Amino acid sequence: MIDINKLLYELSYHESDPVLFNSGFFFYYFALFLMCYLLVSRNKTARVWVYTVFSLYFFYKACGYYVGLVILSAIVDFNLSRWIHESPDKKVKKSLLILSIFLNIGLLFYFKYTNFFIGMINDVTAGHISTLKLILPIGISFYTFENLSYTIDVYRDEIKPVDNFMDYLFFLSFFPKLMMGPIVRAADFIPQISMPYRLSSEDIGKGMYLIMGGLFKKIVISDFIYQNFVQYIFDDPSKHTGLECLIGVYGYALVIYCDFSGYSDMALGIARWTGFKIPPNFDSPYQSSSITEFWRRWHISLSSWLRDYLYIPLGGNRKGRVRQYVNLALTMLIGGFWHGASWNFIFWGAMHGGALALDKVRIDYLKKSKTVITGWKASFLKVLGVLITFHFVCFCWVFFKASTFHDAWSLIHQVVYDFQPEIALELYNGYTAVFWVMVLGFILHFLPSKVEFSVEKILGRIPVAGSVAIMVAFIWLLVQVKSTQPMIPIYFQF
């Protein structure tokens, strides 16, 4: 007999237990959604309604009644974009665009940065202004940027505004990208809505590979390493030796990559199975041999958004080299602030901005001098570049992850002044499983891309029924793993 009260409780939003891609609830939710979606797959309007209703419910399960913000944002920008397109007056167009930017940034600022600036005012004035009891709506940074790119593209006459409001609400609320992106452009997504739903063997193989790979990254690698080692290090670095802290930083580099890219992969895989192709958000970023290359491979949707809607409007490389370096630094500084309301994030962005500017100087020098390096020297410099870039990124992760500057500098102090390499064997014996999972994570990350393509082709040859059976078996195995460790929701304040 079904317990109605328990069922209603499970279907309701709970702040302490938001829905996650790797939760048991999501598997039931996704199975029901997929069944309903396939039943109406031949009818475009029905597909849009089913997907949108399920997406809005997913938003509700993730952040409660803040789901209303998504609907409100869609209504505002749907109408503003149409008015921008229809107005013959350039001044009116610009005024409407400014209004859209003001409303979107204002909404994001209110929920994400109000308490941060109240704290700043209190620190500067020794005041006692009470902070607001605000809950950061999950995904607000992503759909705010999507709204902005849409209205800006309409203003630039790069795309035409959507005629059907439900299409736009569907685009904005598309649940696979809710929690951790990627940031999807309307120009890439909306034209796919009207296309007939067809699922090819390539879609099956690619989708299954992405979903299974994303779950593996999240549950087997990220959650396991974080729960069993990394969180202890960052909770209080001063209690650990420098060797432990250094390995903890390497571990966190895997955690944030596997957590973030794992969610993105699942989003891409789910989208692929439902007839939508979303550009990849990560491309083995730790294989980068320069910081410039790193940002072409890490959080690609954010990097391209910052380039197109911030860096280029600031002047890009059109106003001289000094201005270009300043624009790079400023863009990354703002990008750091986008990640969260904390001086740590700002400092993290500033370090990456400075590194990008310096790397641009290096690139310009090599172009000017027409230096061409080949042979073993090129290979050596490639490997050296990968090592330097990886360790610079890891150094920056310390400030990204640490709760305060004090904790960040405490960790660095331990690495520099209290390394204690003699405890290596003891440390290995205490965390053998963690270290081998870390080794596995890095091996998988540095595998050639052709291995990935080969696996996708193999999976693509499996019939649909077989694919479903493999997915069920794989999820069952992960549930067994999950039962031995809690799921760690790492949202990074997006």
Residue, then its C-alpha position, 0 to 999 in steps of 0.5 A: m500500500i502506498d503511503i501518500n504522506k511519504l510520497l508527497y514528502e519525497l516529491s516536495y522540495h527540501e533545502s537539506d536534500p536537493v535533487l542531484f543527478n546521482s541521487g536515487f530520486f533522479f533515476y526514477y524521475f529520469a525514467l518517468f520523464l524519458m517514458c513520457y517524452l518518448l510517448v510524445s516524441r513525434n509531436k513538437t509541441a507536446r515534446v516541448w511541454v513535457y520537457t518544460v514541465f519536467s524541467l520546471y519540476f526539477f528546478y523546484k526540487a533543486c531550489g523550491y519556489y525560486v523556480g518562479l525566477v526562471i519563469l519570470s526571467a523567461i517572460v521578461d527577456f522573451n518580451l524585451s528581445r522582441w521589442i528590441h528586434e521590432s523597434p526601428d529606433k537604435k536608441v530605444k533598442k539600446s535602452l531596452l538592452i540596458l534594461s535587460i542587462f540591468l534586470n538580469i545582473g540585478l537579479l544575480f547580484y541580489f541573490k549572490y552578492t548582497n551579503f558579500f557587499i554588506g560584509m564589506i561595508n561592515d568591515v570598512t565602517a565597523g558597522h553592524i548591518s544584518t545580512l539577509k537570509l537569502i538562499l542562492p537559487i541553483g543555476i541562477s548564474f547559468y540561466t542569467f548568462e543565457n538570458l544575457s547572451y540571447t538579448i545581446d545576440v538579438y540586439r546585434d541582429e545575430i539571431k531573430p527572437v523566438d516567436n513561441f514563449m514555450d520554446y524560450l521557456f524550454f530553452l531556459s529551463f532545460f533541466p540537464k544543464l541546470m546545476m553546473g552548465p554548460i552555458v548554452r547559447a540560444a542560437d545553438f539550441i533553439p533551432q534544434i527544438s523544431m527538428p524531428y526527434r531521431l535517435s541514431s546509433e551514434d546518439i545512443g553510443k555517445g549519450m551512454y558513454l557520456i552518462m556512464g562516464g559522468l556518473f563514474k567521474k562523480i561517484v567513483i572518483s570525485d565523491f570518494i576522493y573528496q569524502n575520504f581525503v580531500q575534505y580533511i585536508f582543507d578543513d584545517p590544513s595546519k593539522h596536516t603535513g606538507l606532503e598530505c597537503l600537496i597530495g590533497v591539492y592534487g586530489y582536489a584538482l581531480v575532485i573539481y574536474c571530475d565533479f564539474s565535468g561529470y555533471s556536464d557529461m551527464a547533461l550532454g548525454i541526457a540531451r543527446w538521448t533526447g535529441f539535442k546536441i550541446p557543445p562539450n564543456f571540457d576537453s582534458p584541460y590538465q593536458s594543456s601546455s599553457i594557461t591559454e590552452f587551459w582556458r580553451r579546454w576548461h569550462i569552455s562555455l564560460s570561457s567563450w561567453l566571457r570572450d564574446y560578451l565581455y572581453i571583445p566588448l571591452g576592446g579585446n585586442r583591438k586597442g593595443r597590446v597593453r589594453q589587451y593585457v588589461n582586458l584579459a586580466l579584467t575579464m578573468l577577474i570578473g570571471g572569478f567573481w562570477h564563481g562566487a561571492s568571496w575574495n578568494f574567488i576574486f583572487w583566483g580570477a586575478m591570478h588566472g587573468g595575470a597569467l593569461a596576460l603574461d602568456k599573451v606576452r610570451i605568444d606575441y614574442l614568439k610570433k615576432s621573433k618567428t621562433v620555430i622549435t621542432g624535434w625533441k626540444a618541442s616535445f620536452l617543452k610540451v611536457l614541461g609546459v603541461l607540468i608548469t600549467f598543471h601546478f599553476v592551476c593547482f596553486c590557484w585551486v588552493f584559493f578557490k577551495a579554501s574557506t579563507f585566505h588564512d586557510a589557503w596560506s596555511l596550506i601553502h605554509q605546510v607544503v613549504y616549511d613542514f613537508q615531511p617526506e619521510i611519512a610517505l609510506e605511512l600515508y600510503n598505507g593509510y589511504t591506499a584506496v584513495f591514492w589508487v583512485m587518484v592514479l586511475g583518475f589521472i590515467l583516464h584523464f590523460l588517455p588519448s581522445k581516440v580511445e574515447f571515440s573507440v568506446e563510443k563506436i562500440l557502445g553505438r553498435i549495441p541495440v537500444a534494449g541492450s543499451v538500457a540493460i547496460m545502463v541499468a546494470f551500471i547504475w545498480l553497481l554505482v548504487q552499491v558504491k553510493s551506499t558506502q559513501p554519502m553523495i557530496p553536492i559541490y555546487f561552487q555557488f553557481 
